[in-house]
């Protein structure tokens, strides 16, 4: 199954609807209008109205929406606002922890992107990932660190966070979902740190990252595009496969079989190239 490529998913507060066009123009693969963390409690209703007004006056816009979590009083109102809106391309469910929570959101008929960011969410990753309507998973690394009582930016915290990342990746793959999204990198001005984090996420098998500032988009995209030598290798493999029409063959002194061909196709897909076979 071919999934849409999402290397970057850029947050913008629903309470600052005037920023949505700028976010859409930033080049991110997805723009997330945030009704949750970026909006003060007293502004939830007005932020929701601002989102609806934007969708009404911008019928071609396609947005993801991060709603408030299932334990809040705003949750169902957020779902009601998203239901039936062609401009809402997906719903991010924060603090997703159970099949029941995800199923409730999926009743909107919109793709659901659960964010696993609590201990309970990671423990129930299998049932969350396999719930009908789920498109892909996201990892909320900052909230997960808070929930687990981790000391930020320490080797110990990194170990625990990576263990959770593996669970997100494992259950995404097991459920046949689109590649998962890693959490945000909070250092907006730390381009080198972001590049390192994005490169590592790509190496681990994430499809992309959540991000919080337009300047992060290009750095993330660069990390999730295969290196030139990988692209050239993949093109040679696919070309040879096409020419030989064989399932197994020799190329440059190495055996090429089905897993190698599949890897070459994946590399080309990540670069937006079609294999044609």
Residue pairs with C-beta under 8 A, 6 or more apart in sequence:
1 176
2 269
3 135
3 136
3 177
3 178
3 179
3 207
4 29
4 178
5 29
5 207
5 208
5 269
5 270
5 272
6 29
6 30
6 136
6 178
6 179
6 181
6 207
6 208
7 29
7 207
7 208
7 209
7 220
7 221
7 224
8 27
8 28
8 29
8 30
8 208
8 209
8 211
8 216
8 217
8 220
8 221
9 28
9 29
9 30
9 31
9 32
9 64
9 138
9 181
9 208
9 209
9 210
9 211
10 23
10 26
10 28
10 30
10 31
10 32
10 211
10 212
10 213
10 214
10 216
10 217
11 32
11 34
11 38
11 66
11 184
11 210
11 211
11 212
12 19
12 20
12 22
12 23
12 31
12 32
12 33
12 34
12 38
13 19
13 33
13 34
13 38
13 39
13 47
14 33
14 34
14 35
14 38
14 39
14 47
14 48
14 50
14 51
14 65
15 38
15 39
15 40
15 43
15 46
15 47
15 50
17 50
17 51
17 53
17 54
20 31
20 33
20 54
20 58
20 61
20 63
21 58
22 214
23 31
23 214
24 31
24 61
26 214
26 217
27 217
27 218
27 221
28 211
28 214
28 217
29 208
30 64
30 89
30 90
31 63
31 64
32 63
32 64
32 65
32 66
32 92
32 210
33 51
33 54
33 63
33 64
33 65
33 66
34 65
34 66
35 44
35 47
35 48
35 51
35 65
35 66
35 67
35 68
35 74
35 78
36 66
36 67
36 68
36 69
36 94
37 66
37 94
39 47
44 68
44 74
44 77
45 77
48 74
48 77
48 78
48 81
51 65
51 81
52 81
52 85
54 61
55 61
55 63
55 85
55 87
55 88
58 87
59 86
59 87
60 87
61 87
62 87
62 89
63 87
63 88
63 89
64 88
64 89
64 90
64 91
64 92
64 113
65 78
65 82
65 88
65 90
65 91
65 92
66 91
66 92
66 94
66 115
67 74
67 75
67 78
67 79
67 82
67 91
67 92
67 93
67 94
67 105
68 74
68 75
68 78
68 94
69 75
69 93
69 94
69 95
69 96
70 93
70 95
70 97
70 101
70 104
71 95
79 91
79 104
79 105
79 108
82 88
82 91
82 108
82 110
83 108
83 109
83 110
88 110
89 110
89 111
90 110
90 111
90 112
90 113
90 135
91 105
91 108
91 110
91 111
91 112
91 113
92 113
92 114
92 115
92 138
93 101
93 102
93 105
93 112
93 113
93 114
93 115
94 115
94 117
94 140
94 143
95 115
95 117
95 118
95 121
95 140
95 143
96 102
96 114
96 115
96 116
96 121
96 128
97 118
97 120
97 121
97 124
97 128
98 120
98 124
98 127
98 128
99 124
99 127
99 128
99 130
99 131
102 112
102 114
102 128
102 131
102 133
102 134
103 131
103 132
103 133
105 112
105 133
106 112
106 131
106 132
106 133
106 134
110 133
111 133
111 134
111 135
112 131
112 133
112 134
112 135
113 134
113 135
113 136
113 137
113 138
113 181
114 121
114 128
114 129
114 131
114 134
114 137
114 138
115 121
115 137
115 138
115 139
115 140
116 122
116 125
116 128
116 137
116 138
116 139
116 140
116 144
116 164
116 167
116 168
117 139
117 140
117 141
117 142
117 143
117 144
117 147
117 183
118 143
118 144
118 147
119 144
119 147
119 148
121 128
121 144
122 144
122 164
122 167
122 168
125 137
125 167
125 168
125 170
125 171
126 171
126 174
126 175
128 134
128 137
128 171
129 137
129 171
129 172
129 174
129 175
129 177
130 171
130 174
130 175
134 175
134 177
135 177
135 178
136 172
136 177
136 178
136 179
136 180
136 181
136 207
137 168
137 171
137 172
137 177
137 180
137 181
138 168
138 180
138 181
138 182
138 183
138 210
139 164
139 165
139 168
139 180
139 181
139 182
139 183
140 183
141 161
141 164
141 165
141 182
141 183
141 184
142 183
142 184
142 186
144 161
144 164
144 183
145 152
145 157
145 160
145 161
148 160
150 156
150 157
150 160
150 161
151 157
165 182
165 204
165 206
166 204
168 180
169 180
169 204
169 205
169 206
172 178
172 179
172 180
173 205
178 207
179 205
179 206
179 207
179 208
180 205
180 206
180 207
181 206
181 207
181 208
181 209
181 210
182 197
182 201
182 204
182 206
182 208
182 209
182 210
183 209
183 210
184 209
184 210
184 211
184 212
185 193
185 194
185 197
185 198
185 209
185 211
185 216
186 212
187 193
187 194
188 212
188 213
188 215
188 216
191 215
191 219
194 216
194 219
194 220
195 219
195 222
195 223
197 209
198 209
198 219
198 220
198 222
198 223
198 224
199 223
201 208
201 209
201 223
202 223
202 224
207 224
208 220
208 224
209 220
211 217
211 220
224 270
225 270
225 271
226 234
226 267
226 270
226 271
230 267
231 267
231 268
231 271
231 273
233 264
233 267
234 263
234 264
234 265
234 267
234 268
235 264
235 268
235 273
236 251
236 252
237 251
237 256
237 260
237 261
237 264
238 261
238 264
238 265
238 268
238 275
238 276
238 277
240 249
240 251
240 256
241 249
241 256
241 261
241 264
241 277
242 276
242 277
247 257
247 258
247 261
248 255
248 256
248 257
248 258
249 255
249 256
250 256
264 275
265 275
268 274
268 275
269 275
